[in-house]
Amino acid sequence: MHFNELIKTIKERREALQVTQERLAELSNVGLRTLKQFESGKGNPTLLTLQKISDVLGMEICLKIKNITTNK
């Protein structure tokens, strides 16, 4: 999942649950400004911040790490 898709998915989930940005910031212990920047695509949240937000929204974030090898 690309970062923009992640942003969209989290925002859609928040709205589906009828949770305001202010309430999500409060419940997740993430700054409102940080949350607003993230949802607008301007922020660069840490993995811990993403985890806090997803926990409140009942979501799970799975990361894929690719092993890229080059042939010399």
Distance bins in CASP14 RR format, pairs under 12 A and 6 or more apart:
PFRMAT RR
TARGET T0000
AUTHOR 0000-0000-0000
RMODE 2
METHOD distances of the structure
MODEL  1
1 7 0 0 0 0 0 1 0 0 0 0 0
1 8 0 0 0 0 1 0 0 0 0 0 0
1 9 1 0 0 1 0 0 0 0 0 0 0
1 10 0 0 0 0 0 1 0 0 0 0 0
1 50 0 0 0 0 0 1 0 0 0 0 0
1 59 0 0 0 0 0 1 0 0 0 0 0
1 61 0 0 0 0 1 0 0 0 0 0 0
1 62 0 0 0 0 1 0 0 0 0 0 0
1 63 0 0 0 0 1 0 0 0 0 0 0
1 64 0 0 0 0 1 0 0 0 0 0 0
2 8 0 0 0 0 1 0 0 0 0 0 0
2 9 0 0 0 0 0 1 0 0 0 0 0
2 41 0 0 0 0 0 1 0 0 0 0 0
2 64 0 0 0 0 0 1 0 0 0 0 0
3 9 0 0 0 0 0 1 0 0 0 0 0
3 10 0 0 0 0 0 1 0 0 0 0 0
3 38 0 0 0 0 1 0 0 0 0 0 0
3 41 0 0 0 0 1 0 0 0 0 0 0
3 42 0 0 0 0 0 1 0 0 0 0 0
3 43 0 0 0 0 1 0 0 0 0 0 0
3 44 0 0 0 0 1 0 0 0 0 0 0
3 45 0 0 0 0 1 0 0 0 0 0 0
3 50 0 0 0 0 0 1 0 0 0 0 0
3 61 0 0 0 0 0 1 0 0 0 0 0
3 63 0 0 0 0 0 1 0 0 0 0 0
4 10 0 0 0 0 0 1 0 0 0 0 0
4 11 0 0 0 0 0 1 0 0 0 0 0
4 38 0 0 0 0 0 1 0 0 0 0 0
4 39 0 0 0 0 0 1 0 0 0 0 0
4 40 0 0 0 0 0 1 0 0 0 0 0
4 41 1 0 0 1 0 0 0 0 0 0 0
4 42 0 0 0 0 0 1 0 0 0 0 0
4 43 0 0 0 0 0 1 0 0 0 0 0
5 11 0 0 0 0 0 1 0 0 0 0 0
5 12 0 0 0 0 0 1 0 0 0 0 0
5 41 0 0 0 0 0 1 0 0 0 0 0
6 12 0 0 0 0 0 1 0 0 0 0 0
6 13 0 0 0 0 0 1 0 0 0 0 0
6 38 0 0 0 0 1 0 0 0 0 0 0
6 39 0 0 0 0 0 1 0 0 0 0 0
6 41 0 0 0 0 0 1 0 0 0 0 0
6 44 0 0 0 0 0 1 0 0 0 0 0
6 45 0 0 0 0 1 0 0 0 0 0 0
6 47 0 0 0 0 0 1 0 0 0 0 0
6 50 1 0 0 1 0 0 0 0 0 0 0
6 53 0 0 0 0 0 1 0 0 0 0 0
6 54 0 0 0 0 1 0 0 0 0 0 0
6 59 0 0 0 0 1 0 0 0 0 0 0
6 61 1 0 0 1 0 0 0 0 0 0 0
6 62 0 0 0 0 0 1 0 0 0 0 0
6 63 0 0 0 0 0 1 0 0 0 0 0
7 13 0 0 0 0 0 1 0 0 0 0 0
7 14 0 0 0 0 0 1 0 0 0 0 0
7 35 0 0 0 0 0 1 0 0 0 0 0
7 36 0 0 0 0 0 1 0 0 0 0 0
7 37 0 0 0 0 0 1 0 0 0 0 0
7 38 1 0 0 1 0 0 0 0 0 0 0
7 39 1 0 0 1 0 0 0 0 0 0 0
7 40 0 0 0 0 1 0 0 0 0 0 0
7 41 1 0 1 0 0 0 0 0 0 0 0
7 42 0 0 0 0 0 1 0 0 0 0 0
7 43 0 0 0 0 1 0 0 0 0 0 0
7 44 0 0 0 0 0 1 0 0 0 0 0
7 45 0 0 0 0 1 0 0 0 0 0 0
7 50 0 0 0 0 0 1 0 0 0 0 0
7 53 0 0 0 0 0 1 0 0 0 0 0
8 14 0 0 0 0 0 1 0 0 0 0 0
8 15 0 0 0 0 0 1 0 0 0 0 0
8 38 0 0 0 0 0 1 0 0 0 0 0
8 39 0 0 0 0 1 0 0 0 0 0 0
8 40 0 0 0 0 0 1 0 0 0 0 0
8 41 0 0 0 0 1 0 0 0 0 0 0
9 15 0 0 0 0 0 1 0 0 0 0 0
9 16 0 0 0 0 0 1 0 0 0 0 0
9 39 0 0 0 0 0 1 0 0 0 0 0
9 50 0 0 0 0 0 1 0 0 0 0 0
9 53 0 0 0 0 0 1 0 0 0 0 0
9 54 0 0 0 0 1 0 0 0 0 0 0
9 57 0 0 0 0 1 0 0 0 0 0 0
9 58 0 0 0 0 0 1 0 0 0 0 0
9 59 1 0 0 1 0 0 0 0 0 0 0
9 60 0 0 0 0 0 1 0 0 0 0 0
9 61 0 0 0 0 1 0 0 0 0 0 0
10 16 0 0 0 0 0 1 0 0 0 0 0
10 17 0 0 0 0 0 1 0 0 0 0 0
10 19 0 0 0 0 0 1 0 0 0 0 0
10 21 0 0 0 0 0 1 0 0 0 0 0
10 24 0 0 0 0 1 0 0 0 0 0 0
10 28 0 0 0 0 0 1 0 0 0 0 0
10 30 0 0 0 0 0 1 0 0 0 0 0
10 35 0 0 0 0 1 0 0 0 0 0 0
10 38 1 0 0 1 0 0 0 0 0 0 0
10 39 1 0 0 1 0 0 0 0 0 0 0
10 41 0 0 0 0 0 1 0 0 0 0 0
10 45 0 0 0 0 1 0 0 0 0 0 0
10 49 0 0 0 0 0 1 0 0 0 0 0
10 50 0 0 0 0 1 0 0 0 0 0 0
10 51 0 0 0 0 0 1 0 0 0 0 0
10 52 0 0 0 0 0 1 0 0 0 0 0
10 53 1 0 0 1 0 0 0 0 0 0 0
10 54 1 0 0 1 0 0 0 0 0 0 0
10 55 0 0 0 0 0 1 0 0 0 0 0
10 56 0 0 0 0 0 1 0 0 0 0 0
10 57 1 0 0 1 0 0 0 0 0 0 0
10 58 0 0 0 0 0 1 0 0 0 0 0
10 59 1 0 0 1 0 0 0 0 0 0 0
10 60 0 0 0 0 0 1 0 0 0 0 0
10 61 0 0 0 0 1 0 0 0 0 0 0
11 17 0 0 0 0 0 1 0 0 0 0 0
11 19 0 0 0 0 0 1 0 0 0 0 0
11 20 0 0 0 0 0 1 0 0 0 0 0
11 21 0 0 0 0 1 0 0 0 0 0 0
11 24 0 0 0 0 1 0 0 0 0 0 0
11 35 0 0 0 0 1 0 0 0 0 0 0
11 36 0 0 0 0 0 1 0 0 0 0 0
11 38 0 0 0 0 1 0 0 0 0 0 0
11 39 1 0 1 0 0 0 0 0 0 0 0
11 40 0 0 0 0 1 0 0 0 0 0 0
11 41 0 0 0 0 1 0 0 0 0 0 0
11 53 0 0 0 0 0 1 0 0 0 0 0
11 57 0 0 0 0 1 0 0 0 0 0 0
11 59 0 0 0 0 0 1 0 0 0 0 0
12 19 0 0 0 0 0 1 0 0 0 0 0
12 39 0 0 0 0 0 1 0 0 0 0 0
12 57 0 0 0 0 1 0 0 0 0 0 0
12 59 0 0 0 0 0 1 0 0 0 0 0
13 19 0 0 0 0 1 0 0 0 0 0 0
13 24 0 0 0 0 1 0 0 0 0 0 0
13 39 0 0 0 0 0 1 0 0 0 0 0
13 53 0 0 0 0 1 0 0 0 0 0 0
13 54 0 0 0 0 1 0 0 0 0 0 0
13 55 0 0 0 0 0 1 0 0 0 0 0
13 56 0 0 0 0 1 0 0 0 0 0 0
13 57 1 0 1 0 0 0 0 0 0 0 0
13 58 1 0 0 1 0 0 0 0 0 0 0
13 59 1 0 0 1 0 0 0 0 0 0 0
13 60 0 0 0 0 0 1 0 0 0 0 0
13 61 0 0 0 0 0 1 0 0 0 0 0
14 20 0 0 0 0 1 0 0 0 0 0 0
14 21 1 0 0 1 0 0 0 0 0 0 0
14 22 0 0 0 0 0 1 0 0 0 0 0
14 23 0 0 0 0 1 0 0 0 0 0 0
14 24 1 0 1 0 0 0 0 0 0 0 0
14 25 0 0 0 0 0 1 0 0 0 0 0
14 27 0 0 0 0 0 1 0 0 0 0 0
14 28 0 0 0 0 0 1 0 0 0 0 0
14 30 0 0 0 0 0 1 0 0 0 0 0
14 35 0 0 0 0 1 0 0 0 0 0 0
14 36 0 0 0 0 0 1 0 0 0 0 0
14 38 0 0 0 0 0 1 0 0 0 0 0
14 39 0 0 0 0 1 0 0 0 0 0 0
14 53 0 0 0 0 1 0 0 0 0 0 0
14 54 0 0 0 0 0 1 0 0 0 0 0
14 56 0 0 0 0 1 0 0 0 0 0 0
14 57 1 0 0 1 0 0 0 0 0 0 0
14 58 0 0 0 0 0 1 0 0 0 0 0
14 59 0 0 0 0 1 0 0 0 0 0 0
15 21 0 0 0 0 1 0 0 0 0 0 0
15 23 0 0 0 0 0 1 0 0 0 0 0
15 24 0 0 0 0 0 1 0 0 0 0 0
15 39 0 0 0 0 0 1 0 0 0 0 0
15 57 0 0 0 0 0 1 0 0 0 0 0
16 57 0 0 0 0 1 0 0 0 0 0 0
16 58 0 0 0 0 0 1 0 0 0 0 0
16 59 0 0 0 0 0 1 0 0 0 0 0
17 23 0 0 0 0 1 0 0 0 0 0 0
17 24 0 0 0 0 1 0 0 0 0 0 0
17 27 0 0 0 0 0 1 0 0 0 0 0
17 53 0 0 0 0 0 1 0 0 0 0 0
17 56 0 0 0 0 1 0 0 0 0 0 0
17 57 1 0 0 1 0 0 0 0 0 0 0
17 58 0 0 0 0 1 0 0 0 0 0 0
17 59 0 0 0 0 0 1 0 0 0 0 0
18 24 0 0 0 0 0 1 0 0 0 0 0
18 57 0 0 0 0 0 1 0 0 0 0 0
19 25 0 0 0 0 1 0 0 0 0 0 0
19 26 0 0 0 0 1 0 0 0 0 0 0
19 27 1 0 0 1 0 0 0 0 0 0 0
19 28 0 0 0 0 1 0 0 0 0 0 0
19 35 0 0 0 0 0 1 0 0 0 0 0
19 39 0 0 0 0 0 1 0 0 0 0 0
19 53 0 0 0 0 0 1 0 0 0 0 0
19 56 1 0 0 1 0 0 0 0 0 0 0
19 57 1 0 0 1 0 0 0 0 0 0 0
19 58 0 0 0 0 0 1 0 0 0 0 0
20 26 0 0 0 0 1 0 0 0 0 0 0
20 27 0 0 0 0 0 1 0 0 0 0 0
20 32 0 0 0 0 1 0 0 0 0 0 0
20 35 0 0 0 0 0 1 0 0 0 0 0
20 36 0 0 0 0 0 1 0 0 0 0 0
20 39 0 0 0 0 0 1 0 0 0 0 0
21 27 0 0 0 0 0 1 0 0 0 0 0
21 28 0 0 0 0 0 1 0 0 0 0 0
21 30 0 0 0 0 1 0 0 0 0 0 0
21 31 0 0 0 0 1 0 0 0 0 0 0
21 32 1 0 0 1 0 0 0 0 0 0 0
21 33 0 0 0 0 1 0 0 0 0 0 0
21 34 0 0 0 0 0 1 0 0 0 0 0
21 35 1 0 1 0 0 0 0 0 0 0 0
21 36 1 0 0 1 0 0 0 0 0 0 0
21 37 0 0 0 0 0 1 0 0 0 0 0
21 38 0 0 0 0 1 0 0 0 0 0 0
21 39 1 0 0 1 0 0 0 0 0 0 0
21 40 0 0 0 0 0 1 0 0 0 0 0
21 53 0 0 0 0 0 1 0 0 0 0 0
21 56 0 0 0 0 0 1 0 0 0 0 0
22 28 0 0 0 0 0 1 0 0 0 0 0
22 30 0 0 0 0 0 1 0 0 0 0 0
22 31 0 0 0 0 1 0 0 0 0 0 0
22 32 1 0 0 1 0 0 0 0 0 0 0
22 33 0 0 0 0 0 1 0 0 0 0 0
22 35 0 0 0 0 1 0 0 0 0 0 0
22 36 0 0 0 0 1 0 0 0 0 0 0
23 30 0 0 0 0 0 1 0 0 0 0 0
23 32 0 0 0 0 1 0 0 0 0 0 0
23 35 0 0 0 0 0 1 0 0 0 0 0
23 53 0 0 0 0 0 1 0 0 0 0 0
23 56 0 0 0 0 1 0 0 0 0 0 0
23 57 0 0 0 0 0 1 0 0 0 0 0
24 30 1 0 0 1 0 0 0 0 0 0 0
24 31 0 0 0 0 1 0 0 0 0 0 0
24 32 0 0 0 0 1 0 0 0 0 0 0
24 34 0 0 0 0 0 1 0 0 0 0 0
24 35 1 0 0 1 0 0 0 0 0 0 0
24 36 0 0 0 0 0 1 0 0 0 0 0
24 38 0 0 0 0 0 1 0 0 0 0 0
24 39 0 0 0 0 1 0 0 0 0 0 0
24 49 0 0 0 0 0 1 0 0 0 0 0
24 52 0 0 0 0 1 0 0 0 0 0 0
24 53 1 0 0 1 0 0 0 0 0 0 0
24 54 0 0 0 0 0 1 0 0 0 0 0
24 55 0 0 0 0 0 1 0 0 0 0 0
24 56 1 0 0 1 0 0 0 0 0 0 0
24 57 1 0 0 1 0 0 0 0 0 0 0
24 58 0 0 0 0 0 1 0 0 0 0 0
24 59 0 0 0 0 0 1 0 0 0 0 0
25 31 1 0 1 0 0 0 0 0 0 0 0
25 32 1 0 1 0 0 0 0 0 0 0 0
25 33 0 0 0 0 1 0 0 0 0 0 0
25 34 1 0 0 1 0 0 0 0 0 0 0
25 35 1 0 1 0 0 0 0 0 0 0 0
25 36 0 0 0 0 1 0 0 0 0 0 0
25 37 0 0 0 0 0 1 0 0 0 0 0
25 38 0 0 0 0 0 1 0 0 0 0 0
25 39 0 0 0 0 0 1 0 0 0 0 0
25 49 0 0 0 0 0 1 0 0 0 0 0
25 52 0 0 0 0 1 0 0 0 0 0 0
25 53 0 0 0 0 1 0 0 0 0 0 0
25 56 0 0 0 0 1 0 0 0 0 0 0
26 32 0 0 0 0 1 0 0 0 0 0 0
26 35 0 0 0 0 1 0 0 0 0 0 0
26 52 0 0 0 0 0 1 0 0 0 0 0
26 53 0 0 0 0 0 1 0 0 0 0 0
26 56 0 0 0 0 1 0 0 0 0 0 0
27 35 0 0 0 0 0 1 0 0 0 0 0
27 52 0 0 0 0 1 0 0 0 0 0 0
27 53 0 0 0 0 1 0 0 0 0 0 0
27 54 0 0 0 0 0 1 0 0 0 0 0
27 55 0 0 0 0 1 0 0 0 0 0 0
27 56 1 0 1 0 0 0 0 0 0 0 0
27 57 0 0 0 0 1 0 0 0 0 0 0
27 58 0 0 0 0 0 1 0 0 0 0 0
28 34 0 0 0 0 1 0 0 0 0 0 0
28 35 1 0 0 1 0 0 0 0 0 0 0
28 38 0 0 0 0 0 1 0 0 0 0 0
28 45 0 0 0 0 0 1 0 0 0 0 0
28 48 0 0 0 0 0 1 0 0 0 0 0
28 49 0 0 0 0 1 0 0 0 0 0 0
28 50 0 0 0 0 1 0 0 0 0 0 0
28 51 0 0 0 0 1 0 0 0 0 0 0
28 52 1 0 1 0 0 0 0 0 0 0 0
28 53 1 0 1 0 0 0 0 0 0 0 0
28 54 0 0 0 0 1 0 0 0 0 0 0
28 55 1 0 0 1 0 0 0 0 0 0 0
28 56 1 0 1 0 0 0 0 0 0 0 0
28 57 0 0 0 0 1 0 0 0 0 0 0
28 58 0 0 0 0 0 1 0 0 0 0 0
28 59 0 0 0 0 0 1 0 0 0 0 0
29 35 0 0 0 0 0 1 0 0 0 0 0
29 48 0 0 0 0 0 1 0 0 0 0 0
29 49 0 0 0 0 1 0 0 0 0 0 0
29 51 0 0 0 0 0 1 0 0 0 0 0
29 52 1 0 0 1 0 0 0 0 0 0 0
29 53 0 0 0 0 1 0 0 0 0 0 0
29 55 0 0 0 0 0 1 0 0 0 0 0
29 56 0 0 0 0 1 0 0 0 0 0 0
30 36 0 0 0 0 0 1 0 0 0 0 0
30 37 0 0 0 0 0 1 0 0 0 0 0
30 38 0 0 0 0 1 0 0 0 0 0 0
30 39 0 0 0 0 0 1 0 0 0 0 0
30 43 0 0 0 0 0 1 0 0 0 0 0
30 45 1 0 0 1 0 0 0 0 0 0 0
30 46 0 0 0 0 1 0 0 0 0 0 0
30 48 0 0 0 0 1 0 0 0 0 0 0
30 49 1 0 1 0 0 0 0 0 0 0 0
30 50 0 0 0 0 1 0 0 0 0 0 0
30 51 0 0 0 0 0 1 0 0 0 0 0
30 52 1 0 1 0 0 0 0 0 0 0 0
30 53 1 0 0 1 0 0 0 0 0 0 0
30 54 0 0 0 0 0 1 0 0 0 0 0
30 55 0 0 0 0 0 1 0 0 0 0 0
30 56 0 0 0 0 1 0 0 0 0 0 0
30 57 0 0 0 0 0 1 0 0 0 0 0
31 37 0 0 0 0 1 0 0 0 0 0 0
31 38 0 0 0 0 1 0 0 0 0 0 0
31 43 0 0 0 0 0 1 0 0 0 0 0
31 45 0 0 0 0 0 1 0 0 0 0 0
31 49 0 0 0 0 1 0 0 0 0 0 0
31 52 0 0 0 0 1 0 0 0 0 0 0
31 53 0 0 0 0 0 1 0 0 0 0 0
32 38 0 0 0 0 0 1 0 0 0 0 0
32 39 0 0 0 0 0 1 0 0 0 0 0
33 39 0 0 0 0 0 1 0 0 0 0 0
33 40 0 0 0 0 0 1 0 0 0 0 0
33 42 0 0 0 0 0 1 0 0 0 0 0
33 43 0 0 0 0 1 0 0 0 0 0 0
33 45 0 0 0 0 0 1 0 0 0 0 0
33 49 0 0 0 0 0 1 0 0 0 0 0
34 40 0 0 0 0 0 1 0 0 0 0 0
34 41 0 0 0 0 0 1 0 0 0 0 0
34 42 0 0 0 0 0 1 0 0 0 0 0
34 43 1 0 0 1 0 0 0 0 0 0 0
34 44 0 0 0 0 1 0 0 0 0 0 0
34 45 1 0 0 1 0 0 0 0 0 0 0
34 46 0 0 0 0 1 0 0 0 0 0 0
34 48 0 0 0 0 0 1 0 0 0 0 0
34 49 1 0 0 1 0 0 0 0 0 0 0
34 50 0 0 0 0 0 1 0 0 0 0 0
34 52 0 0 0 0 0 1 0 0 0 0 0
34 53 0 0 0 0 1 0 0 0 0 0 0
35 41 0 0 0 0 0 1 0 0 0 0 0
35 42 0 0 0 0 0 1 0 0 0 0 0
35 43 0 0 0 0 1 0 0 0 0 0 0
35 45 0 0 0 0 1 0 0 0 0 0 0
35 49 0 0 0 0 1 0 0 0 0 0 0
35 50 0 0 0 0 0 1 0 0 0 0 0
35 52 0 0 0 0 1 0 0 0 0 0 0
35 53 1 0 0 1 0 0 0 0 0 0 0
35 56 0 0 0 0 0 1 0 0 0 0 0
35 57 0 0 0 0 0 1 0 0 0 0 0
36 42 0 0 0 0 1 0 0 0 0 0 0
36 43 0 0 0 0 1 0 0 0 0 0 0
36 45 0 0 0 0 0 1 0 0 0 0 0
37 43 1 1 0 0 0 0 0 0 0 0 0
37 44 0 0 0 0 1 0 0 0 0 0 0
37 45 0 0 0 0 1 0 0 0 0 0 0
37 49 0 0 0 0 0 1 0 0 0 0 0
38 44 0 0 0 0 1 0 0 0 0 0 0
38 45 1 0 1 0 0 0 0 0 0 0 0
38 46 0 0 0 0 0 1 0 0 0 0 0
38 49 1 0 0 1 0 0 0 0 0 0 0
38 50 0 0 0 0 1 0 0 0 0 0 0
38 52 0 0 0 0 0 1 0 0 0 0 0
38 53 1 0 0 1 0 0 0 0 0 0 0
38 54 0 0 0 0 0 1 0 0 0 0 0
39 45 0 0 0 0 0 1 0 0 0 0 0
39 53 0 0 0 0 1 0 0 0 0 0 0
43 49 0 0 0 0 1 0 0 0 0 0 0
43 50 0 0 0 0 0 1 0 0 0 0 0
44 50 0 0 0 0 0 1 0 0 0 0 0
45 51 0 0 0 0 1 0 0 0 0 0 0
45 52 0 0 0 0 1 0 0 0 0 0 0
45 53 1 0 0 1 0 0 0 0 0 0 0
45 54 0 0 0 0 0 1 0 0 0 0 0
45 61 0 0 0 0 0 1 0 0 0 0 0
46 52 0 0 0 0 1 0 0 0 0 0 0
46 53 0 0 0 0 0 1 0 0 0 0 0
46 61 0 0 0 0 0 1 0 0 0 0 0
47 53 0 0 0 0 0 1 0 0 0 0 0
47 54 0 0 0 0 0 1 0 0 0 0 0
47 61 1 0 0 1 0 0 0 0 0 0 0
47 62 0 0 0 0 0 1 0 0 0 0 0
47 63 1 0 0 1 0 0 0 0 0 0 0
48 54 0 0 0 0 0 1 0 0 0 0 0
48 55 0 0 0 0 0 1 0 0 0 0 0
48 61 0 0 0 0 0 1 0 0 0 0 0
49 55 0 0 0 0 0 1 0 0 0 0 0
49 56 0 0 0 0 0 1 0 0 0 0 0
49 61 0 0 0 0 0 1 0 0 0 0 0
50 56 0 0 0 0 0 1 0 0 0 0 0
50 57 0 0 0 0 0 1 0 0 0 0 0
50 59 0 0 0 0 1 0 0 0 0 0 0
50 60 0 0 0 0 0 1 0 0 0 0 0
50 61 1 0 1 0 0 0 0 0 0 0 0
50 62 0 0 0 0 0 1 0 0 0 0 0
50 63 0 0 0 0 1 0 0 0 0 0 0
51 57 0 0 0 0 0 1 0 0 0 0 0
51 58 0 0 0 0 0 1 0 0 0 0 0
51 59 0 0 0 0 1 0 0 0 0 0 0
51 60 0 0 0 0 1 0 0 0 0 0 0
51 61 1 0 0 1 0 0 0 0 0 0 0
51 62 0 0 0 0 0 1 0 0 0 0 0
51 63 0 0 0 0 0 1 0 0 0 0 0
52 58 0 0 0 0 0 1 0 0 0 0 0
52 59 0 0 0 0 0 1 0 0 0 0 0
52 61 0 0 0 0 0 1 0 0 0 0 0
53 59 0 0 0 0 1 0 0 0 0 0 0
53 60 0 0 0 0 0 1 0 0 0 0 0
53 61 0 0 0 0 1 0 0 0 0 0 0
54 60 1 0 0 1 0 0 0 0 0 0 0
54 61 1 0 1 0 0 0 0 0 0 0 0
54 62 0 0 0 0 0 1 0 0 0 0 0
54 63 0 0 0 0 0 1 0 0 0 0 0
55 61 0 0 0 0 1 0 0 0 0 0 0
END
